[in-house]
Amino acid sequence: MATCQNGWPVLTRDQCPQYQIGEVVKVRLAPGAPGELLAHFARWFDDNIRDLDPGILDDWGWADRNVIGSATDVSNHAGGYAVDLNATQWALGAKASIYLTQAEIDAVHVQLRFYDGVIRWGGDYVGRTDPMHFEIIGTPEQVAAVWARISAPPPPPPHPAGRPTIAKGARGPAVWDLQRKLTTAYPLYNKYAPTGFFGDLTDAGVREFQRRSQLVVDGIVGPKTWAALGL
């Protein structure tokens, strides 16, 4: 069986489902935990670093090819184990700082630690850097364990009396509760693992819930929306 550079099997295009990573942008990634983790990171990137939707569609997942410049090493893209974000903004071999501020680079490193080392950033390569590139490494068991941790509903945090009014840009326990409710009770509106950040995809899910609940469609989760959610 042909394998990618990370040791995982090469997959066909049809084996790799599409994952939504922005309001519009979708990419093909490996099925199961590796694809879910890359998509989770890409949605975090979209919410916190750069909006992936504007401009040309330059976010890439599965591709049947070798590592650029190699005649023998099969790219991790060939199994859907890698994603390139805003690929036209950073050249192969460039430093991440041509596109990101130091604060954004630091934020990417913090987020990558959340995945226990199973997502590697090409911006950290020694030698030829590839800052557009994020890839799965580690064993299938390690990757599955990380996804199981992230996708499992977290224990509900304690709340003071009443719930805060939240909207796009909010973070914290109330956002976790909102996302968990939408994901479990209304997966049609929001099917993504909770992140604790109220970004574009959560905003779209809230607006769809409000529309179907005959509430004011403003993306603001206040007393009426909380009550309609049963929270």
C-alpha angles and dihedrals in degrees: 000000000000114000135199124238090272092056096252120125123272111248134199124244091253091055091059115076124210117259123198111231100167137016088279108005120096129176134188113245137164116289120256128007100353094052093041091053094048090047090048090054093045091053089050088051090050092050099041111023114023134352104244096201106071122084125008123349100259102151112110136191127160116029130162100231148104125255106286108268095016127104094195113027111090112219120243085236087073090072098035090253095126138055129195115208123206085346097182092058097067127043122222107267094024126123118255088238092075087075108016133053119236089254090055092047089052090049091052090052091050092050093047090056086060087069094057094239099302093114115062125195120222087214087072096052116127109234113005108029123209106191096175090060131091120174144179118250132168131055126313088249092054093047092047091050092053092049091047089054094048098043096045111099108256118233110272110261120229115266133201117237110296127010128264123248107250137182141165111327095031123128136189144057095327090056090050089053092048094048093045091052094047093046096049102034102027108027090157088069099038125010100166128109113260116264102176090240122105101222137154096292094049089047090053091049093050092049091050090050091049092049093051092043091053092242128137104285102226105121090242115128105212134146096299095048092044089051093049089052090052093241 
